[in-house]
């Protein structure tokens, strides 16, 4: 007689993935920055800041965003894509090497996370931070 338990394990694992991880959940998402706690990095080309939409430039200058990270005892960096990382902590060096295909780029890390283009508005950016900041 053949043991069917491995098939049930696979079915349960798939169900859990689709229930929690298949919709952007954090269960199966490794954090992009290998460090405990909330870490937020915005990578930009500072020379192009004047060419950004006003709503996106507001994200780069947002006190609300920085205050939120500080309230969560998180770490925040906003760096030019050409920044000299020689003296930076290894976690930030590694984060700067993560793949990206545009600028500005947002990385949010905390028991899972987000890495992608910086959203167009502060509200969209804060929604990402709040999702991963808890």
TITOR-958751 format. One record per residue: x, y, z of N, C-alpha, C in turn; residue in one letter. Coordinates in nm, 3 decimals, decimal comma. Layout:
<mivos>
<mivo <X Y Z> <X Y Z> <X Y Z> 'a'>
...
</mivos>
This chain:
<mivos>
<mivo <0,084 -0,117 0,000> <0,000 0,000 0,000> <0,090 0,124 0,000> 'x'>
<mivo <0,053 0,225 -0,078> <0,132 0,347 -0,088> <0,087 0,449 0,015> 'x'>
<mivo <0,182 0,515 0,079> <0,154 0,617 0,179> <0,121 0,748 0,108> 'x'>
<mivo <0,006 0,809 0,133> <-0,039 0,931 0,067> <-0,007 1,058 0,146> 'x'>
<mivo <0,055 1,046 0,261> <0,083 1,164 0,343> <0,164 1,271 0,271> 'x'>
<mivo <0,266 1,239 0,193> <0,341 1,347 0,127> <0,252 1,431 0,034> 'x'>
<mivo <0,153 1,371 -0,029> <0,061 1,447 -0,114> <-0,020 1,544 -0,029> 'x'>
<mivo <-0,066 1,501 0,088> <-0,142 1,590 0,177> <-0,056 1,706 0,226> 'x'>
<mivo <0,068 1,678 0,253> <0,159 1,784 0,296> <0,171 1,889 0,187> 'x'>
<mivo <0,184 1,846 0,064> <0,194 1,937 -0,050> <0,066 2,018 -0,067> 'x'>
<mivo <-0,048 1,953 -0,053> <-0,177 2,023 -0,065> <-0,191 2,129 0,043> 'x'>
<mivo <-0,156 2,096 0,166> <-0,164 2,192 0,276> <-0,067 2,307 0,254> 'x'>
<mivo <0,055 2,276 0,211> <0,154 2,382 0,186> <0,105 2,477 0,077> 'x'>
<mivo <0,047 2,423 -0,029> <-0,007 2,508 -0,136> <-0,122 2,595 -0,085> 'x'>
<mivo <-0,208 2,536 -0,005> <-0,320 2,613 0,049> <-0,270 2,728 0,136> 'x'>
<mivo <-0,170 2,702 0,218> <-0,114 2,808 0,303> <-0,047 2,916 0,218> 'x'>
<mivo <0,022 2,874 0,113> <0,087 2,972 0,027> <-0,016 3,064 -0,036> 'x'>
<mivo <-0,120 3,009 -0,093> <-0,221 3,093 -0,159> <-0,303 3,174 -0,060> 'x'>
<mivo <-0,319 3,121 0,061> <-0,396 3,194 0,162> <-0,317 3,311 0,219> 'x'>
<mivo <-0,186 3,294 0,235> <-0,107 3,397 0,302> <0,004 3,455 0,216> 'x'>
<mivo <0,074 3,374 0,142> <0,189 3,422 0,066> <0,158 3,458 -0,077> 'x'>
<mivo <0,055 3,403 -0,135> <0,026 3,424 -0,275> <-0,028 3,562 -0,308> 'x'>
<mivo <-0,064 3,640 -0,207> <-0,118 3,774 -0,230> <-0,023 3,880 -0,177> 'x'>
<mivo <0,106 3,854 -0,183> <0,204 3,951 -0,136> <0,228 3,943 0,013> 'x'>
<mivo <0,182 3,834 0,076> <0,201 3,820 0,219> <0,347 3,798 0,255> 'x'>
<mivo <0,377 3,815 0,382> <0,516 3,811 0,426> <0,562 3,671 0,468> 'x'>
<mivo <0,474 3,573 0,471> <0,511 3,444 0,527> <0,628 3,381 0,452> 'x'>
<mivo <0,627 3,386 0,319> <0,731 3,323 0,241> <0,825 3,425 0,176> 'x'>
<mivo <0,816 3,550 0,217> <0,896 3,655 0,158> <1,015 3,685 0,248> 'x'>
<mivo <1,137 3,656 0,200> <1,251 3,692 0,285> <1,270 3,843 0,284> 'x'>
<mivo <1,316 3,900 0,395> <1,339 4,045 0,397> <1,452 4,082 0,301> 'x'>
<mivo <1,436 4,192 0,227> <1,541 4,231 0,133> <1,671 4,274 0,201> 'x'>
<mivo <1,663 4,323 0,325> <1,782 4,363 0,399> <1,798 4,265 0,515> 'x'>
<mivo <1,914 4,202 0,522> <1,938 4,099 0,622> <1,973 4,163 0,757> 'x'>
<mivo <1,871 4,214 0,824> <1,888 4,276 0,955> <1,752 4,279 1,024> 'x'>
<mivo <1,753 4,267 1,155> <1,628 4,270 1,230> <1,572 4,411 1,236> 'x'>
<mivo <1,440 4,421 1,236> <1,373 4,549 1,250> <1,345 4,615 1,116> 'x'>
<mivo <1,278 4,727 1,125> <1,239 4,803 1,006> <1,358 4,878 0,948> 'x'>
<mivo <1,380 4,857 0,819> <1,485 4,928 0,746> <1,424 4,982 0,617> 'x'>
<mivo <1,446 5,109 0,592> <1,392 5,173 0,472> <1,506 5,242 0,399> 'x'>
<mivo <1,517 5,213 0,270> <1,619 5,276 0,186> <1,552 5,329 0,060> 'x'>
<mivo <1,577 5,455 0,032> <1,535 5,513 -0,095> <1,663 5,545 -0,171> 'x'>
<mivo <1,671 5,493 -0,291> <1,785 5,517 -0,378> <1,737 5,609 -0,490> 'x'>
<mivo <1,808 5,718 -0,510> <1,767 5,814 -0,611> <1,888 5,865 -0,688> 'x'>
<mivo <1,861 5,932 -0,797> <1,962 6,009 -0,867> <1,934 6,154 -0,831> 'x'>
<mivo <2,012 6,209 -0,740> <1,983 6,343 -0,689> <1,983 6,448 -0,800> 'x'>
<mivo <2,061 6,425 -0,904> <2,066 6,521 -1,015> <1,934 6,525 -1,091> 'x'>
<mivo <1,853 6,421 -1,081> <1,725 6,414 -1,152> <1,606 6,453 -1,066> 'x'>
<mivo <1,630 6,496 -0,943> <1,520 6,525 -0,851> <1,424 6,631 -0,908> 'x'>
<mivo <1,477 6,730 -0,976> <1,391 6,836 -1,033> <1,304 6,787 -1,147> 'x'>
<mivo <1,333 6,668 -1,200> <1,254 6,614 -1,311> <1,144 6,518 -1,264> 'x'>
<mivo <1,136 6,496 -1,135> <1,034 6,405 -1,082> <0,899 6,475 -1,073> 'x'>
<mivo <0,790 6,399 -1,079> <0,659 6,458 -1,051> <0,659 6,519 -0,910> 'x'>
<mivo <0,587 6,626 -0,891> <0,583 6,696 -0,763> <0,543 6,601 -0,650> 'x'>
<mivo <0,446 6,513 -0,676> <0,400 6,422 -0,570> <0,509 6,324 -0,529> 'x'>
<mivo <0,592 6,281 -0,623> <0,700 6,189 -0,590> <0,817 6,263 -0,521> 'x'>
<mivo <0,844 6,384 -0,564> <0,947 6,465 -0,497> <0,907 6,490 -0,352> 'x'>
<mivo <0,778 6,503 -0,326> <0,729 6,523 -0,190> <0,761 6,402 -0,102> 'x'>
<mivo <0,760 6,282 -0,160> <0,795 6,162 -0,084> <0,941 6,171 -0,038> 'x'>
<mivo <1,027 6,217 -0,126> <1,170 6,225 -0,094> <1,199 6,326 0,017> 'x'>
<mivo <1,110 6,423 0,037> <1,130 6,525 0,138> <1,036 6,510 0,257> 'x'>
<mivo <0,965 6,399 0,265> <0,860 6,381 0,363> <0,909 6,365 0,506> 'x'>
<mivo <0,863 6,453 0,592> <0,889 6,441 0,736> <0,801 6,329 0,792> 'x'>
<mivo <0,681 6,312 0,738> <0,590 6,207 0,784> <0,655 6,069 0,767> 'x'>
<mivo <0,718 6,045 0,655> <0,783 5,918 0,629> <0,895 5,894 0,729> 'x'>
<mivo <0,980 5,992 0,747> <1,092 5,977 0,841> <1,043 5,960 0,985> 'x'>
<mivo <0,939 6,034 1,022> <0,884 6,023 1,157> <0,827 5,884 1,181> 'x'>
<mivo <0,761 5,827 1,081> <0,704 5,693 1,095> <0,815 5,591 1,122> 'x'>
<mivo <0,922 5,598 1,044> <1,032 5,504 1,062> <1,094 5,522 1,200> 'x'>
<mivo <1,110 5,645 1,244> <1,166 5,673 1,375> <1,075 5,620 1,487> 'x'>
<mivo <0,944 5,639 1,473> <0,849 5,589 1,573> <0,857 5,437 1,588> 'x'>
<mivo <0,889 5,369 1,480> <0,900 5,223 1,480> <1,041 5,176 1,517> 'x'>
<mivo <1,124 5,271 1,562> <1,263 5,241 1,594> <1,336 5,177 1,476> 'x'>
<mivo <1,302 5,225 1,358> <1,362 5,173 1,237> <1,483 5,252 1,193> 'x'>
<mivo <1,540 5,208 1,084> <1,657 5,273 1,024> <1,619 5,323 0,886> 'x'>
<mivo <1,654 5,447 0,857> <1,617 5,509 0,729> <1,743 5,565 0,662> 'x'>
<mivo <1,754 5,539 0,534> <1,860 5,598 0,453> <1,799 5,643 0,321> 'x'>
<mivo <1,850 5,752 0,271> <1,813 5,802 0,138> <1,945 5,836 0,070> 'x'>
<mivo <1,979 5,760 -0,033> <2,111 5,771 -0,093> <2,105 5,791 -0,243> 'x'>
<mivo <2,204 5,861 -0,294> <2,223 5,872 -0,438> <2,274 5,738 -0,488> 'x'>
<mivo <2,236 5,702 -0,609> <2,278 5,572 -0,662> <2,430 5,562 -0,679> 'x'>
<mivo <2,499 5,675 -0,677> <2,645 5,676 -0,690> <2,715 5,698 -0,555> 'x'>
<mivo <2,644 5,683 -0,446> <2,702 5,709 -0,314> <2,823 5,620 -0,287> 'x'>
<mivo <2,923 5,678 -0,221> <3,039 5,602 -0,178> <2,998 5,521 -0,055> 'x'>
<mivo <3,000 5,390 -0,065> <2,953 5,304 0,042> <3,067 5,243 0,123> 'x'>
<mivo <3,188 5,291 0,102> <3,306 5,233 0,166> <3,294 5,226 0,318> 'x'>
<mivo <3,241 5,330 0,381> <3,233 5,334 0,527> <3,095 5,294 0,582> 'x'>
<mivo <3,005 5,258 0,493> <2,868 5,223 0,534> <2,864 5,084 0,598> 'x'>
<mivo <2,763 5,062 0,679> <2,740 4,929 0,737> <2,712 4,829 0,624> 'x'>
<mivo <2,750 4,705 0,646> <2,737 4,603 0,543> <2,593 4,588 0,494> 'x'>
<mivo <2,495 4,601 0,585> <2,355 4,584 0,543> <2,316 4,687 0,437> 'x'>
<mivo <2,368 4,810 0,450> <2,336 4,913 0,351> <2,414 4,890 0,221> 'x'>
<mivo <2,537 4,841 0,232> <2,613 4,807 0,112> <2,539 4,699 0,032> 'x'>
<mivo <2,494 4,596 0,104> <2,421 4,487 0,039> <2,291 4,536 -0,023> 'x'>
<mivo <2,221 4,624 0,047> <2,095 4,678 -0,004> <2,116 4,757 -0,132> 'x'>
<mivo <2,225 4,831 -0,138> <2,255 4,909 -0,259> <2,284 4,820 -0,379> 'x'>
<mivo <2,320 4,695 -0,354> <2,350 4,602 -0,464> <2,228 4,523 -0,511> 'x'>
<mivo <2,114 4,539 -0,443> <1,993 4,467 -0,485> <1,953 4,514 -0,625> 'x'>
<mivo <1,899 4,423 -0,704> <1,860 4,461 -0,841> <1,754 4,571 -0,841> 'x'>
<mivo <1,765 4,661 -0,935> <1,665 4,765 -0,956> <1,671 4,805 -1,102> 'x'>
<mivo <1,557 4,846 -1,155> <1,556 4,882 -1,298> <1,513 5,025 -1,324> 'x'>
<mivo <1,501 5,103 -1,217> <1,466 5,244 -1,234> <1,503 5,319 -1,106> 'x'>
<mivo <1,494 5,450 -1,114> <1,514 5,537 -0,998> <1,404 5,640 -0,997> 'x'>
<mivo <1,360 5,685 -0,883> <1,399 5,641 -0,749> <1,343 5,503 -0,717> 'x'>
<mivo <1,411 5,435 -0,624> <1,379 5,296 -0,587> <1,358 5,289 -0,437> 'x'>
<mivo <1,260 5,211 -0,394> <1,227 5,197 -0,253> <1,252 5,055 -0,207> 'x'>
<mivo <1,320 5,042 -0,092> <1,339 4,912 -0,028> <1,288 4,926 0,115> 'x'>
<mivo <1,194 4,839 0,152> <1,140 4,835 0,288> <1,158 4,692 0,337> 'x'>
<mivo <1,219 4,677 0,453> <1,252 4,544 0,503> <1,216 4,531 0,650> 'x'>
<mivo <1,144 4,423 0,683> <1,108 4,393 0,821> <1,025 4,266 0,822> 'x'>
<mivo <1,088 4,151 0,843> <1,016 4,023 0,840> <0,945 4,005 0,707> 'x'>
<mivo <1,011 4,031 0,601> <0,957 4,036 0,466> <0,982 4,176 0,414> 'x'>
<mivo <0,924 4,209 0,303> <0,943 4,346 0,259> <0,908 4,373 0,115> 'x'>
<mivo <0,947 4,490 0,073> <0,916 4,543 -0,059> <1,043 4,596 -0,121> 'x'>
<mivo <1,061 4,570 -0,249> <1,165 4,635 -0,326> <1,106 4,664 -0,463> 'x'>
<mivo <1,103 4,792 -0,498> <1,042 4,831 -0,624> <1,049 4,980 -0,644> 'x'>
<mivo <0,995 5,026 -0,755> <0,997 5,170 -0,782> <0,930 5,249 -0,669> 'x'>
<mivo <0,984 5,366 -0,640> <0,922 5,453 -0,541> <0,783 5,491 -0,591> 'x'>
<mivo <0,680 5,470 -0,511> <0,544 5,505 -0,555> <0,533 5,653 -0,591> 'x'>
<mivo <0,430 5,686 -0,665> <0,408 5,822 -0,713> <0,364 5,919 -0,604> 'x'>
<mivo <0,305 5,866 -0,495> <0,252 5,956 -0,392> <0,298 5,914 -0,253> 'x'>
<mivo <0,291 6,008 -0,161> <0,324 5,981 -0,022> <0,227 5,879 0,037> 'x'>
<mivo <0,100 5,888 0,002> <-0,001 5,795 0,055> <0,033 5,651 0,016> 'x'>
<mivo <0,072 5,629 -0,110> <0,107 5,494 -0,155> <0,235 5,445 -0,085> 'x'>
<mivo <0,328 5,535 -0,068> <0,453 5,499 0,000> <0,427 5,463 0,145> 'x'>
<mivo <0,345 5,543 0,213> <0,313 5,516 0,354> <0,238 5,385 0,368> 'x'>
<mivo <0,155 5,350 0,273> <0,083 5,223 0,279> <0,181 5,106 0,277> 'x'>
<mivo <0,286 5,116 0,196> <0,388 5,011 0,192> <0,462 5,006 0,325> 'x'>
<mivo <0,502 5,122 0,376> <0,573 5,125 0,505> <0,487 5,066 0,617> 'x'>
<mivo <0,359 5,101 0,620> <0,271 5,051 0,725> <0,247 4,901 0,713> 'x'>
<mivo <0,246 4,850 0,590> <0,228 4,707 0,570> <0,344 4,630 0,630> 'x'>
<mivo <0,465 4,680 0,612> <0,584 4,608 0,657> <0,640 4,663 0,787> 'x'>
<mivo <0,589 4,773 0,836> <0,644 4,836 0,956> <0,595 4,778 1,087> 'x'>
<mivo <0,495 4,696 1,082> <0,439 4,641 1,207> <0,516 4,520 1,253> 'x'>
</mivos>
